[in-house]
Amino acid sequence: MPSYVVTGASKGIGFEFVNQLSADSGNTVFAIVRRKATATQLSNLLRKNVTILEADVTDAKALKLAAAEVSKATAGKLDYLINNAGKINHPGFTLDGFPSVEALEDDLLDNFKGNTISAIHSINAFLPLLRKGSAKKVLVLSTALGDLDVTTQGGSFGEVSYSIAKAALNMVVAKYATQYKDEGFVFLAISPGLVATSMTEGFNNAAGELKLVGSMFTKLAPPDFKGPITPEESVNKCLEVFNRWTVEETGAFVSHHGNKQWL
Ligand SMILES: NC(=O)c1ccc[n+]([C@@H]2O[C@H](COP(=O)([O-])OP(=O)(O)OC[C@H]3O[C@@H](n4cnc5c(N)ncnc54)[C@H](OP(=O)(O)O)[C@@H]3O)[C@@H](O)[C@H]2O)c1
């Protein structure tokens, strides 16, 4: 039975990964949430092959405890890790426009903890199990905003800390990929597209950020772009790319189309 861990599974894209993976009763899915009590969408799923565990992904100890729970249930093995949890603050300032040095540093550090260091903690916690698993695959949710060409050619100088933290996350993936290629691991950073979740809802309400990303969306959008896609469509495409990704291509950063078409 293939086993999966999904972080940030309470809602949005993370919930949808759990939903689609657990639809196959042959899969065992461990859904990690910050607080079980508020993860009602997930608890209402009521699938026998889904186990809900609690861990804040910025807390390395909590992740180790969650990994120990998974290990007990799987005889020490894990096949797939989907590192989905992430955060954004939408402060609406350029790098030189924060109201104080403290506000700039707080936003940078908060994003770095919630998007970059958290992924390292998650991967480190589950690596011993993944090494004993048969798939050895790790998917990490990044964003087109962490791409240098999107930034310069798309004219996007907003969402600064989030973009910087996700760009660093792409390097995290490249580092693990390089270290573990000889063991047959596949690490992949993926941008899920523009997806209708609470994260994008927050962006649409952040007038300051919308101004700063400028014409990025119009520049990136293909002629047939119809706006944000559903979590269902995004996860379906991400899983298709993840499933076909091989060790030869480990460490890449691609979109939900499996290339550099971001929308
Ligand atoms: N939506 C998009 O268009 C889009 C585009 C590019 C990339 N992404 C990336 O895709 C991933 C999922 O985003 P989403 O749109 O589904 O966002 P979302 O609806 O805001 O969901 C984020 C998930 O991450 C969890 N999370 C955040 N911080 C956590 C922490 N410290 N510990 C444990 N869980 C934590 C949240 O849990 P709580 O419920 O406890 O807050 C929630 O389950 C993120 O990495 C995001 O950066 C999304």
The ligand as an SDF file (V2000), in Angstrom:
LIG
                    3D

 48 52  0  0  0  0  0  0  0  0999 V2000
   -3.2890   29.1920   -4.1270 N   0  0  0  0  0  0  0  0  0  0  0  0
   -2.3980   29.5180   -5.0540 C   0  0  0  0  0  0  0  0  0  0  0  0
   -2.7250   30.1230   -6.1050 O   0  0  0  0  0  0  0  0  0  0  0  0
   -0.9550   29.1580   -4.8660 C   0  0  0  0  0  0  0  0  0  0  0  0
   -0.0660   29.5850   -5.8540 C   0  0  0  0  0  0  0  0  0  0  0  0
    1.2830   29.2530   -5.7260 C   0  0  0  0  0  0  0  0  0  0  0  0
    1.7050   28.5010   -4.6640 C   0  0  0  0  0  0  0  0  0  0  0  0
    0.8260   28.0980   -3.6920 N   0  0  0  0  0  0  0  0  0  0  0  0
    1.3590   27.2960   -2.5920 C   0  0  0  0  0  0  0  0  0  0  0  0
    0.5460   26.1590   -2.3950 O   0  0  0  0  0  0  0  0  0  0  0  0
    0.5410   25.7790   -1.0240 C   0  0  0  0  0  0  0  0  0  0  0  0
   -0.8910   25.6490   -0.5150 C   0  0  0  0  0  0  0  0  0  0  0  0
   -1.5060   26.9230   -0.6530 O   0  0  0  0  0  0  0  0  0  0  0  0
   -3.0940   27.1580   -0.5710 P   0  0  0  0  0  0  0  0  0  0  0  0
   -3.4360   28.0790   -1.6680 O   0  0  0  0  0  0  0  0  0  0  0  0
   -3.8090   25.8730   -0.3940 O   0  0  0  0  0  0  0  0  0  0  0  0
   -3.1330   28.0150    0.7740 O   0  0  0  0  0  0  0  0  0  0  0  0
   -4.1750   28.0080    2.0200 P   0  0  0  0  0  0  0  0  0  0  0  0
   -5.5510   27.7700    1.5400 O   0  0  0  0  0  0  0  0  0  0  0  0
   -3.8520   29.2550    2.7620 O   0  0  0  0  0  0  0  0  0  0  0  0
   -3.6820   26.7400    2.8600 O   0  0  0  0  0  0  0  0  0  0  0  0
   -2.4220   26.7330    3.4670 C   0  0  0  0  0  0  0  0  0  0  0  0
   -2.3080   25.4780    4.3020 C   0  0  0  0  0  0  0  0  0  0  0  0
   -1.0180   25.4840    4.9580 O   0  0  0  0  0  0  0  0  0  0  0  0
   -1.2480   25.3240    6.3560 C   0  0  0  0  0  0  0  0  0  0  0  0
   -0.2060   25.9580    7.1510 N   0  0  0  0  0  0  0  0  0  0  0  0
    0.2710   27.2130    7.0360 C   0  0  0  0  0  0  0  0  0  0  0  0
    1.2130   27.4400    7.9740 N   0  0  0  0  0  0  0  0  0  0  0  0
    1.3120   26.2890    8.6990 C   0  0  0  0  0  0  0  0  0  0  0  0
    2.0820   25.8940    9.8070 C   0  0  0  0  0  0  0  0  0  0  0  0
    2.9750   26.7270   10.3710 N   0  0  0  0  0  0  0  0  0  0  0  0
    1.9480   24.6370   10.2830 N   0  0  0  0  0  0  0  0  0  0  0  0
    1.0610   23.7770    9.7200 C   0  0  0  0  0  0  0  0  0  0  0  0
    0.2840   24.0950    8.6690 N   0  0  0  0  0  0  0  0  0  0  0  0
    0.4110   25.3360    8.1670 C   0  0  0  0  0  0  0  0  0  0  0  0
   -2.6040   25.9510    6.6160 C   0  0  0  0  0  0  0  0  0  0  0  0
   -3.0970   25.4860    7.8720 O   0  0  0  0  0  0  0  0  0  0  0  0
   -4.1220   26.3520    8.7880 P   0  0  0  0  0  0  0  0  0  0  0  0
   -5.4900   25.9940    8.3080 O   0  0  0  0  0  0  0  0  0  0  0  0
   -3.8250   25.8770   10.1700 O   0  0  0  0  0  0  0  0  0  0  0  0
   -3.7800   27.7910    8.5840 O   0  0  0  0  0  0  0  0  0  0  0  0
   -3.3580   25.4120    5.4030 C   0  0  0  0  0  0  0  0  0  0  0  0
   -3.7270   24.0720    5.5950 O   0  0  0  0  0  0  0  0  0  0  0  0
    1.3660   26.8390   -0.2920 C   0  0  0  0  0  0  0  0  0  0  0  0
    2.6760   26.3820   -0.0990 O   0  0  0  0  0  0  0  0  0  0  0  0
    1.3480   28.0140   -1.2590 C   0  0  0  0  0  0  0  0  0  0  0  0
    2.4600   28.8650   -1.0900 O   0  0  0  0  0  0  0  0  0  0  0  0
   -0.4980   28.4160   -3.7780 C   0  0  0  0  0  0  0  0  0  0  0  0
  1  2  1  0
  2  3  2  0
  2  4  1  0
  4  5  1  0
  4 48  2  0
  5  6  2  0
  6  7  1  0
  7  8  2  0
  8  9  1  0
  8 48  1  0
  9 10  1  0
  9 46  1  0
 10 11  1  0
 11 12  1  0
 11 44  1  0
 12 13  1  0
 13 14  1  0
 14 15  2  0
 14 16  1  0
 14 17  1  0
 17 18  1  0
 18 19  2  0
 18 20  1  0
 18 21  1  0
 21 22  1  0
 22 23  1  0
 23 24  1  0
 23 42  1  0
 24 25  1  0
 25 26  1  0
 25 36  1  0
 26 27  1  0
 26 35  1  0
 27 28  2  0
 28 29  1  0
 29 30  1  0
 29 35  2  0
 30 31  1  0
 30 32  2  0
 32 33  1  0
 33 34  2  0
 34 35  1  0
 36 37  1  0
 36 42  1  0
 37 38  1  0
 38 39  2  0
 38 40  1  0
 38 41  1  0
 42 43  1  0
 44 45  1  0
 44 46  1  0
 46 47  1  0
M  CHG  2   8   1  16  -1
M  END
$$$$
